Amino acid sequence: MKKEYDFSKGIRGKFYRENIRLNVPIYLDKDIAEFIEKVAKKKKVDTQTIVNTMLRGNKDIIQTLQ
C-alpha cells in the first residue's frame, strides 16, 4: 500500500444507496453445517429454509421470555 492516496478527484457517496438491503453471507462451523445439510436433505428443502426455521423458533422463544 502507498503511504498516501489522492482522493481529490473522488466523488463522495458515488455508490451510496440509502434504502439498499444486503444479504450478508453467514459462515457456519463445519459440524453445524453438516447437521443442517442432513436435516435439509431429509426434509427435501434447501439449507436456507432450515436455518430460517430454526432462527424463527429461537426468536419466538426469546420474545416470549422478554
N, CA and C atoms as an extended XYZ file, in Angstrom:
198
Properties=species:S:1:pos:R:3:atomname:S:1:resname:S:1:resid:I:1 pbc="F F F"
N         0.842       -1.192        0.000 N   MET     1
C         0.000        0.000        0.000 CA  MET     1
C         0.880        1.246        0.000 C   MET     1
N         0.355        2.270       -0.593 N   LYS     2
C         1.055        3.549       -0.569 CA  LYS     2
C         0.862        4.189        0.800 C   LYS     2
N         1.773        5.106        1.144 N   LYS     3
C         1.622        5.849        2.396 CA  LYS     3
C         0.424        6.796        2.327 C   LYS     3
N         0.217        7.393        1.152 N   GLU     4
C        -0.891        8.327        0.972 CA  GLU     4
C        -1.579        8.061       -0.359 C   GLU     4
N        -2.858        8.328       -0.411 N   TYR     5
C        -3.634        8.198       -1.640 CA  TYR     5
C        -4.281        9.544       -1.942 C   TYR     5
N        -4.423        9.845       -3.232 N   ASP     6
C        -5.013       11.116       -3.644 CA  ASP     6
C        -6.494       10.902       -3.968 C   ASP     6
N        -7.351       11.413       -3.110 N   PHE     7
C        -8.800       11.313       -3.313 CA  PHE     7
C        -9.400       12.636       -3.782 C   PHE     7
N        -8.553       13.548       -4.250 N   SER     8
C        -9.040       14.881       -4.616 CA  SER     8
C       -10.037       14.847       -5.777 C   SER     8
N        -9.984       13.813       -6.622 N   LYS     9
C       -10.923       13.710       -7.744 CA  LYS     9
C       -12.048       12.715       -7.457 C   LYS     9
N       -12.089       12.244       -6.224 N   GLY    10
C       -13.128       11.290       -5.838 CA  GLY    10
C       -14.480       11.967       -5.674 C   GLY    10
N       -15.537       11.186       -5.796 N   ILE    11
C       -16.899       11.701       -5.636 CA  ILE    11
C       -17.499       11.060       -4.386 C   ILE    11
N       -17.782       11.883       -3.398 N   ARG    12
C       -18.330       11.382       -2.141 CA  ARG    12
C       -19.724       10.807       -2.366 C   ARG    12
N       -19.949        9.586       -1.874 N   GLY    13
C       -21.262        8.968       -1.945 CA  GLY    13
C       -21.627        8.404       -3.304 C   GLY    13
N       -20.672        8.237       -4.190 N   LYS    14
C       -20.957        7.783       -5.552 CA  LYS    14
C       -21.712        6.456       -5.566 C   LYS    14
N       -21.384        5.544       -4.680 N   PHE    15
C       -22.009        4.223       -4.666 CA  PHE    15
C       -22.997        4.039       -3.510 C   PHE    15
N       -23.252        5.096       -2.761 N   TYR    16
C       -24.166        5.011       -1.618 CA  TYR    16
C       -25.607        4.890       -2.099 C   TYR    16
N       -26.323        3.943       -1.538 N   ARG    17
C       -27.749        3.767       -1.822 CA  ARG    17
C       -28.463        3.695       -0.471 C   ARG    17
N       -29.326        4.660       -0.215 N   GLU    18
C       -29.940        4.802        1.109 CA  GLU    18
C       -30.770        3.590        1.525 C   GLU    18
N       -31.598        3.073        0.664 N   ASN    19
C       -32.528        2.019        1.051 CA  ASN    19
C       -32.105        0.630        0.585 C   ASN    19
N       -30.840        0.428        0.369 N   ILE    20
C       -30.384       -0.871       -0.116 CA  ILE    20
C       -30.326       -1.871        1.039 C   ILE    20
N       -30.662       -3.102        0.731 N   ARG    21
C       -30.592       -4.166        1.734 CA  ARG    21
C       -29.646       -5.238        1.199 C   ARG    21
N       -28.637       -5.538        1.965 N   LEU    22
C       -27.640       -6.511        1.547 CA  LEU    22
C       -27.878       -7.844        2.235 C   LEU    22
N       -27.683       -8.918        1.505 N   ASN    23
C       -27.711      -10.250        2.094 CA  ASN    23
C       -26.278      -10.656        2.392 C   ASN    23
N       -25.933      -10.612        3.659 N   VAL    24
C       -24.575      -10.895        4.089 CA  VAL    24
C       -24.421      -12.398        4.293 C   VAL    24
N       -23.364      -12.995        3.737 N   PRO    25
C       -23.178      -14.429        3.939 CA  PRO    25
C       -22.840      -14.734        5.398 C   PRO    25
N       -23.340      -15.841        5.866 N   ILE    26
C       -23.057      -16.286        7.231 CA  ILE    26
C       -22.347      -17.624        7.125 C   ILE    26
N       -21.207      -17.735        7.777 N   TYR    27
C       -20.412      -18.948        7.710 CA  TYR    27
C       -20.620      -19.765        8.981 C   TYR    27
N       -21.039      -21.004        8.798 N   LEU    28
C       -21.325      -21.893        9.916 CA  LEU    28
C       -20.131      -22.792       10.200 C   LEU    28
N       -20.005      -23.206       11.453 N   ASP    29
C       -18.994      -24.199       11.794 CA  ASP    29
C       -19.313      -25.494       11.062 C   ASP    29
N       -18.285      -26.280       10.813 N   LYS    30
C       -18.427      -27.482        9.998 CA  LYS    30
C       -19.487      -28.431       10.546 C   LYS    30
N       -19.477      -28.661       11.852 N   ASP    31
C       -20.430      -29.607       12.439 CA  ASP    31
C       -21.872      -29.117       12.312 C   ASP    31
N       -22.074      -27.817       12.464 N   ILE    32
C       -23.417      -27.246       12.342 CA  ILE    32
C       -23.885      -27.313       10.894 C   ILE    32
N       -22.993      -26.970        9.962 N   ALA    33
C       -23.341      -27.011        8.539 CA  ALA    33
C       -23.721      -28.425        8.121 C   ALA    33
N       -22.962      -29.418        8.586 N   GLU    34
C       -23.265      -30.817        8.254 CA  GLU    34
C       -24.619      -31.229        8.818 C   GLU    34
N       -24.902      -30.820       10.054 N   PHE    35
C       -26.184      -31.145       10.682 CA  PHE    35
C       -27.339      -30.534        9.883 C   PHE    35
N       -27.219      -29.269        9.526 N   ILE    36
C       -28.283      -28.585        8.794 CA  ILE    36
C       -28.471      -29.213        7.412 C   ILE    36
N       -27.378      -29.573        6.760 N   GLU    37
C       -27.471      -30.224        5.454 CA  GLU    37
C       -28.200      -31.565        5.540 C   GLU    37
N       -27.925      -32.336        6.601 N   LYS    38
C       -28.616      -33.621        6.799 CA  LYS    38
C       -30.113      -33.411        6.997 C   LYS    38
N       -30.459      -32.455        7.834 N   VAL    39
C       -31.872      -32.160        8.097 CA  VAL    39
C       -32.557      -31.692        6.814 C   VAL    39
N       -31.900      -30.816        6.081 N   ALA    40
C       -32.476      -30.289        4.835 CA  ALA    40
C       -32.692      -31.413        3.820 C   ALA    40
N       -31.720      -32.293        3.721 N   LYS    41
C       -31.838      -33.407        2.777 CA  LYS    41
C       -32.997      -34.328        3.168 C   LYS    41
N       -33.106      -34.591        4.472 N   LYS    42
C       -34.178      -35.453        4.976 CA  LYS    42
C       -35.551      -34.844        4.698 C   LYS    42
N       -35.663      -33.532        4.866 N   LYS    43
C       -36.946      -32.844        4.658 CA  LYS    43
C       -37.159      -32.401        3.215 C   LYS    43
N       -36.132      -32.611        2.375 N   LYS    44
C       -36.180      -32.249        0.952 CA  LYS    44
C       -36.442      -30.758        0.738 C   LYS    44
N       -35.713      -29.951        1.497 N   VAL    45
C       -35.747      -28.496        1.333 CA  VAL    45
C       -34.304      -27.993        1.312 C   VAL    45
N       -34.133      -26.713        0.995 N   ASP    46
C       -32.773      -26.179        0.990 CA  ASP    46
C       -32.329      -25.785        2.396 C   ASP    46
N       -31.023      -25.620        2.557 N   THR    47
C       -30.475      -25.316        3.887 CA  THR    47
C       -30.959      -23.966        4.402 C   THR    47
N       -31.197      -23.019        3.510 N   GLN    48
C       -31.680      -21.704        3.931 CA  GLN    48
C       -33.014      -21.824        4.661 C   GLN    48
N       -33.883      -22.679        4.163 N   THR    49
C       -35.190      -22.881        4.790 CA  THR    49
C       -35.027      -23.432        6.206 C   THR    49
N       -34.125      -24.391        6.369 N   ILE    50
C       -33.899      -24.983        7.698 CA  ILE    50
C       -33.343      -23.944        8.652 C   ILE    50
N       -32.344      -23.185        8.219 N   VAL    51
C       -31.740      -22.167        9.085 CA  VAL    51
C       -32.768      -21.114        9.478 C   VAL    51
N       -33.555      -20.641        8.522 N   ASN    52
C       -34.577      -19.635        8.835 CA  ASN    52
C       -35.610      -20.176        9.803 C   ASN    52
N       -36.017      -21.433        9.643 N   THR    53
C       -36.983      -22.050       10.550 CA  THR    53
C       -36.418      -22.120       11.965 C   THR    53
N       -35.163      -22.546       12.071 N   MET    54
C       -34.532      -22.637       13.394 CA  MET    54
C       -34.409      -21.268       14.051 C   MET    54
N       -34.000      -20.274       13.282 N   LEU    55
C       -33.844      -18.936       13.838 CA  LEU    55
C       -35.180      -18.326       14.237 C   LEU    55
N       -36.217      -18.567       13.437 N   ARG    56
C       -37.552      -18.065       13.810 CA  ARG    56
C       -38.026      -18.686       15.116 C   ARG    56
N       -37.765      -19.980       15.281 N   GLY    57
C       -38.144      -20.651       16.529 CA  GLY    57
C       -37.438      -20.043       17.719 C   GLY    57
N       -36.130      -19.795       17.585 N   ASN    58
C       -35.380      -19.172       18.671 CA  ASN    58
C       -35.859      -17.747       18.931 C   ASN    58
N       -36.190      -17.033       17.863 N   LYS    59
C       -36.692      -15.664       18.018 CA  LYS    59
C       -37.994      -15.667       18.821 C   LYS    59
N       -38.882      -16.603       18.501 N   ASP    60
C       -40.156      -16.706       19.217 CA  ASP    60
C       -39.928      -17.011       20.696 C   ASP    60
N       -39.004      -17.913       20.992 N   ILE    61
C       -38.698      -18.270       22.379 CA  ILE    61
C       -38.163      -17.062       23.129 C   ILE    61
N       -37.227      -16.345       22.519 N   ILE    62
C       -36.625      -15.172       23.162 CA  ILE    62
C       -37.666      -14.093       23.398 C   ILE    62
N       -38.549      -13.856       22.422 N   GLN    63
C       -39.584      -12.835       22.594 CA  GLN    63
C       -40.557      -13.227       23.699 C   GLN    63
N       -40.839      -14.509       23.841 N   THR    64
C       -41.737      -14.978       24.898 CA  THR    64
C       -41.148      -14.724       26.279 C   THR    64
N       -39.830      -14.876       26.393 N   LEU    65
C       -39.157      -14.703       27.688 CA  LEU    65
C       -38.952      -13.249       28.083 C   LEU    65
N       -39.093      -12.335       27.148 N   GLN    66
C       -38.835      -10.911       27.467 CA  GLN    66
C       -39.979      -10.288       28.184 C   GLN    66
